[in-house]
Amino acid sequence: MHSDVPADGVARTMIATAQDFLAQEALFGGVEPQALENGLRGLMSMDPQKTS
Protein backbone atom coordinates (compact mmCIF):
# COMPACT_ATOMS: atom_id res chain seq x y z
CA MET A 1 0.00 0.00 0.00
CA HIS A 2 1.28 3.46 -0.83
CA SER A 3 2.39 5.55 2.14
CA ASP A 4 0.28 8.53 1.00
CA VAL A 5 -2.99 6.59 1.39
CA PRO A 6 -4.77 7.60 4.62
CA ALA A 7 -5.30 4.64 6.97
CA ASP A 8 -8.78 5.93 7.89
CA GLY A 9 -9.90 5.71 4.27
CA VAL A 10 -8.55 2.17 3.96
CA ALA A 11 -10.31 1.08 7.16
CA ARG A 12 -13.62 2.59 6.06
CA THR A 13 -13.35 0.91 2.66
CA MET A 14 -12.62 -2.47 4.24
CA ILE A 15 -15.62 -2.13 6.58
CA ALA A 16 -17.91 -1.06 3.72
CA THR A 17 -16.72 -3.99 1.62
CA ALA A 18 -17.43 -6.45 4.43
CA GLN A 19 -20.88 -4.95 5.01
CA ASP A 20 -21.71 -5.10 1.31
CA PHE A 21 -20.56 -8.72 1.17
CA LEU A 22 -22.94 -9.58 4.03
CA ALA A 23 -25.81 -7.66 2.42
CA GLN A 24 -25.25 -9.40 -0.92
CA GLU A 25 -25.13 -12.77 0.86
CA ALA A 26 -28.41 -12.03 2.65
CA LEU A 27 -30.20 -10.79 -0.49
CA PHE A 28 -28.97 -13.21 -3.12
CA GLY A 29 -27.72 -16.25 -1.24
CA GLY A 30 -24.33 -17.85 -1.72
CA VAL A 31 -21.71 -15.45 -2.97
CA GLU A 32 -18.47 -16.95 -4.20
CA PRO A 33 -15.55 -15.26 -2.43
CA GLN A 34 -13.45 -15.91 -5.54
CA ALA A 35 -15.79 -13.72 -7.60
CA LEU A 36 -15.42 -10.85 -5.12
CA GLU A 37 -11.66 -11.36 -4.97
CA ASN A 38 -11.45 -11.14 -8.76
CA GLY A 39 -13.62 -8.02 -8.80
CA LEU A 40 -11.52 -6.30 -6.13
CA ARG A 41 -8.32 -7.25 -7.94
CA GLY A 42 -9.70 -5.67 -11.11
CA LEU A 43 -10.69 -2.48 -9.32
CA MET A 44 -7.33 -2.22 -7.56
CA SER A 45 -5.50 -2.56 -10.87
CA MET A 46 -7.02 0.68 -12.17
CA ASP A 47 -4.53 3.52 -12.53
CA PRO A 48 -6.29 6.91 -12.30
CA GLN A 49 -3.29 8.65 -13.84
CA LYS A 50 -3.73 6.68 -17.09
CA THR A 51 -7.48 7.33 -17.35
CA SER A 52 -8.45 9.90 -19.97
Phi and psi in degrees as a GROMACS rama.xvg file:
@    title "Ramachandran Plot"
@    xaxis  label "Phi"
@    yaxis  label "Psi"
@TYPE xy
-67.2434  145.062  HIS-2
-70.5702  -17.7266  SER-3
-88.3459  2.55221  ASP-4
-87.326  122.537  VAL-5
-66.3727  132.241  PRO-6
-60.7015  -34.7234  ALA-7
-61.7111  -41.9131  ASP-8
-65.0232  -39.4495  GLY-9
-64.697  -45.5922  VAL-10
-61.5943  -44.3291  ALA-11
-63.6045  -39.3336  ARG-12
-66.0808  -41.3453  THR-13
-64.1882  -41.3513  MET-14
-65.6103  -44.5143  ILE-15
-62.2534  -40.2877  ALA-16
-63.3928  -43.5328  THR-17
-63.9959  -42.3426  ALA-18
-64.027  -41.9818  GLN-19
-66.3622  -35.8507  ASP-20
-61.7483  -44.5669  PHE-21
-66.0228  -40.2224  LEU-22
-64.9912  -42.5423  ALA-23
-64.6841  -40.3973  GLN-24
-60.8125  -43.9339  GLU-25
-68.6303  -38.1245  ALA-26
-79.277  -39.8238  LEU-27
-117.658  1.07449  PHE-28
84.21  -155.998  GLY-29
-51.3135  123.128  GLY-30
-113.204  126.724  VAL-31
-75.3872  119.377  GLU-32
-56.8624  -32.1189  PRO-33
-62.2442  -37.6099  GLN-34
-65.0548  -41.7543  ALA-35
-68.7022  -38.258  LEU-36
-61.0184  -44.4877  GLU-37
-63.7485  -41.4003  ASN-38
-63.6248  -43.9711  GLY-39
-64.9157  -39.8792  LEU-40
-61.0675  -41.3614  ARG-41
-64.106  -42.9971  GLY-42
-66.0496  -38.9459  LEU-43
-71.181  -19.2002  MET-44
-82.5311  -7.45539  SER-45
-67.6718  139.734  MET-46
-118.588  101.858  ASP-47
-58.1423  -24.9308  PRO-48
-71.3677  -24.4898  GLN-49
-91.9422  -8.3893  LYS-50
-75.9755  133.472  THR-51
